[in-house]
């Protein structure tokens, strides 16, 4: 696997994690 592909996968994974974390935080803010 090339470095470019690895970087793209890492970037996409990072974005998914951020979206998931924000989705978890939003209901908490709604409660508070």
C-alpha distance matrix in Angstrom:
0.0 3.8 6.7 8.3 6.6 6.8 10.3 11.3 10.7 12.7 15.2 15.9 16.3 18.6 20.6 21.0 22.3 24.7 26.0 26.6 28.4 30.5 31.4 32.6 34.5 36.3 38.6 39.5 40.7 42.5 44.3 45.2
3.8 0.0 3.8 5.4 5.4 6.3 8.7 10.1 10.9 12.4 14.3 15.6 16.6 18.4 20.2 21.4 22.7 24.5 26.1 27.2 28.7 30.5 31.8 33.2 34.7 36.4 39.0 39.8 40.7 42.7 44.7 45.3
6.7 3.8 0.0 3.8 5.5 5.0 6.0 8.5 9.8 10.3 12.1 14.2 15.1 16.2 18.2 19.9 20.8 22.3 24.2 25.5 26.6 28.3 30.0 31.4 32.6 34.4 37.1 37.7 38.4 40.6 42.6 43.0
8.3 5.4 3.8 0.0 3.8 5.4 5.1 6.2 8.6 9.8 10.5 12.3 14.1 15.2 16.5 18.4 19.9 21.1 22.6 24.3 25.7 27.0 28.5 30.3 31.5 32.9 35.8 36.7 37.1 39.1 41.4 41.9
6.6 5.4 5.5 3.8 0.0 3.8 5.4 5.1 6.2 8.5 9.8 10.5 12.1 14.1 15.3 16.5 18.3 19.9 21.1 22.5 24.2 25.7 26.9 28.6 30.2 31.6 34.2 35.3 36.0 37.8 40.0 40.8
6.8 6.3 5.0 5.4 3.8 0.0 3.8 5.5 5.2 6.1 8.6 10.0 10.5 12.2 14.3 15.4 16.4 18.3 20.0 21.0 22.4 24.3 25.7 26.9 28.5 30.2 32.8 33.5 34.4 36.5 38.4 39.1
10.3 8.7 6.0 5.1 5.4 3.8 0.0 3.8 5.5 5.0 6.0 8.6 9.7 10.4 12.3 14.2 15.2 16.4 18.3 19.8 20.9 22.4 24.2 25.7 26.8 28.4 31.3 31.9 32.5 34.7 36.8 37.1
11.3 10.1 8.5 6.2 5.1 5.5 3.8 0.0 3.8 5.4 5.0 6.1 8.5 9.8 10.6 12.3 14.2 15.3 16.5 18.3 19.9 21.1 22.5 24.4 25.7 26.9 29.8 30.8 31.3 33.2 35.5 36.2
10.7 10.9 9.8 8.6 6.2 5.2 5.5 3.8 0.0 3.8 5.4 5.2 6.0 8.5 9.9 10.5 12.2 14.2 15.4 16.4 18.2 19.9 21.0 22.5 24.3 25.8 28.2 29.3 30.2 32.0 34.0 34.9
12.7 12.4 10.3 9.8 8.5 6.1 5.0 5.4 3.8 0.0 3.8 5.5 5.1 6.1 8.6 9.9 10.5 12.3 14.3 15.3 16.3 18.3 19.8 21.0 22.4 24.3 26.9 27.5 28.4 30.5 32.4 32.9
15.2 14.3 12.1 10.5 9.8 8.6 6.0 5.0 5.4 3.8 0.0 3.8 5.4 5.1 6.2 8.7 9.9 10.6 12.4 14.3 15.3 16.5 18.3 20.1 21.0 22.5 25.4 26.2 26.6 28.7 31.0 31.4
15.9 15.6 14.2 12.3 10.5 10.0 8.6 6.1 5.2 5.5 3.8 0.0 3.8 5.4 5.1 6.2 8.7 9.9 10.6 12.3 14.2 15.4 16.4 18.5 20.0 21.1 23.8 25.0 25.7 27.3 29.6 30.5
16.3 16.6 15.1 14.1 12.1 10.5 9.7 8.5 6.0 5.1 5.4 3.8 0.0 3.8 5.4 5.1 6.2 8.7 9.9 10.5 12.3 14.2 15.3 16.6 18.4 20.0 22.4 23.3 24.4 26.3 28.1 29.1
18.6 18.4 16.2 15.2 14.1 12.2 10.4 9.8 8.5 6.1 5.1 5.4 3.8 0.0 3.8 5.5 5.1 6.2 8.7 9.9 10.5 12.3 14.1 15.4 16.4 18.3 21.0 21.6 22.3 24.5 26.4 26.9
20.6 20.2 18.2 16.5 15.3 14.3 12.3 10.6 9.9 8.6 6.2 5.1 5.4 3.8 0.0 3.8 5.4 5.1 6.2 8.6 9.9 10.5 12.2 14.3 15.3 16.4 19.3 20.4 20.8 22.6 25.0 25.7
21.0 21.4 19.9 18.4 16.5 15.4 14.2 12.3 10.5 9.9 8.7 6.2 5.1 5.5 3.8 0.0 3.8 5.4 5.1 6.1 8.6 9.9 10.5 12.3 14.2 15.4 17.8 19.1 20.1 21.6 23.7 24.9
22.3 22.7 20.8 19.9 18.3 16.4 15.2 14.2 12.2 10.5 9.9 8.7 6.2 5.1 5.4 3.8 0.0 3.8 5.5 5.1 6.1 8.5 9.7 10.6 12.2 14.2 16.5 17.2 18.4 20.4 22.1 22.9
24.7 24.5 22.3 21.1 19.9 18.3 16.4 15.3 14.2 12.3 10.6 9.9 8.7 6.2 5.1 5.4 3.8 0.0 3.8 5.4 5.1 6.0 8.4 9.8 10.4 12.1 15.0 15.6 16.1 18.3 20.4 20.9
26.0 26.1 24.2 22.6 21.1 20.0 18.3 16.5 15.4 14.3 12.4 10.6 9.9 8.7 6.2 5.1 5.5 3.8 0.0 3.8 5.5 5.2 6.0 8.7 9.9 10.5 13.3 14.8 15.3 16.7 19.1 20.2
26.6 27.2 25.5 24.3 22.5 21.0 19.8 18.3 16.4 15.3 14.3 12.3 10.5 9.9 8.6 6.1 5.1 5.4 3.8 0.0 3.8 5.5 5.0 6.3 8.7 10.1 11.9 13.3 14.8 16.1 17.9 19.3
28.4 28.7 26.6 25.7 24.2 22.4 20.9 19.9 18.2 16.3 15.3 14.2 12.3 10.5 9.9 8.6 6.1 5.1 5.5 3.8 0.0 3.8 5.4 5.1 6.2 8.7 10.9 11.2 12.5 14.6 16.1 16.9
30.5 30.5 28.3 27.0 25.7 24.3 22.4 21.1 19.9 18.3 16.5 15.4 14.2 12.3 10.5 9.9 8.5 6.0 5.2 5.5 3.8 0.0 3.8 5.4 5.0 6.0 9.2 10.0 10.3 12.3 14.5 15.2
31.4 31.8 30.0 28.5 26.9 25.7 24.2 22.5 21.0 19.8 18.3 16.4 15.3 14.1 12.2 10.5 9.7 8.4 6.0 5.0 5.4 3.8 0.0 3.8 5.5 5.4 7.4 9.4 10.5 11.3 13.4 15.1
32.6 33.2 31.4 30.3 28.6 26.9 25.7 24.4 22.5 21.0 20.1 18.5 16.6 15.4 14.3 12.3 10.6 9.8 8.7 6.3 5.1 5.4 3.8 0.0 3.8 5.7 6.3 7.2 9.4 10.7 11.8 13.4
34.5 34.7 32.6 31.5 30.2 28.5 26.8 25.7 24.3 22.4 21.0 20.0 18.4 16.4 15.3 14.2 12.2 10.4 9.9 8.7 6.2 5.0 5.5 3.8 0.0 3.8 5.7 5.2 6.4 8.7 10.1 10.7
36.3 36.4 34.4 32.9 31.6 30.2 28.4 26.9 25.8 24.3 22.5 21.1 20.0 18.3 16.4 15.4 14.2 12.1 10.5 10.1 8.7 6.0 5.4 5.7 3.8 0.0 3.9 5.4 5.2 6.3 8.8 10.0
38.6 39.0 37.1 35.8 34.2 32.8 31.3 29.8 28.2 26.9 25.4 23.8 22.4 21.0 19.3 17.8 16.5 15.0 13.3 11.9 10.9 9.2 7.4 6.3 5.7 3.9 0.0 3.8 5.4 4.8 6.2 8.7
39.5 39.8 37.7 36.7 35.3 33.5 31.9 30.8 29.3 27.5 26.2 25.0 23.3 21.6 20.4 19.1 17.2 15.6 14.8 13.3 11.2 10.0 9.4 7.2 5.2 5.4 3.8 0.0 3.8 5.3 5.1 6.3
40.7 40.7 38.4 37.1 36.0 34.4 32.5 31.3 30.2 28.4 26.6 25.7 24.4 22.3 20.8 20.1 18.4 16.1 15.3 14.8 12.5 10.3 10.5 9.4 6.4 5.2 5.4 3.8 0.0 3.8 5.4 5.0
42.5 42.7 40.6 39.1 37.8 36.5 34.7 33.2 32.0 30.5 28.7 27.3 26.3 24.5 22.6 21.6 20.4 18.3 16.7 16.1 14.6 12.3 11.3 10.7 8.7 6.3 4.8 5.3 3.8 0.0 3.8 5.5
44.3 44.7 42.6 41.4 40.0 38.4 36.8 35.5 34.0 32.4 31.0 29.6 28.1 26.4 25.0 23.7 22.1 20.4 19.1 17.9 16.1 14.5 13.4 11.8 10.1 8.8 6.2 5.1 5.4 3.8 0.0 3.8
45.2 45.3 43.0 41.9 40.8 39.1 37.1 36.2 34.9 32.9 31.4 30.5 29.1 26.9 25.7 24.9 22.9 20.9 20.2 19.3 16.9 15.2 15.1 13.4 10.7 10.0 8.7 6.3 5.0 5.5 3.8 0.0
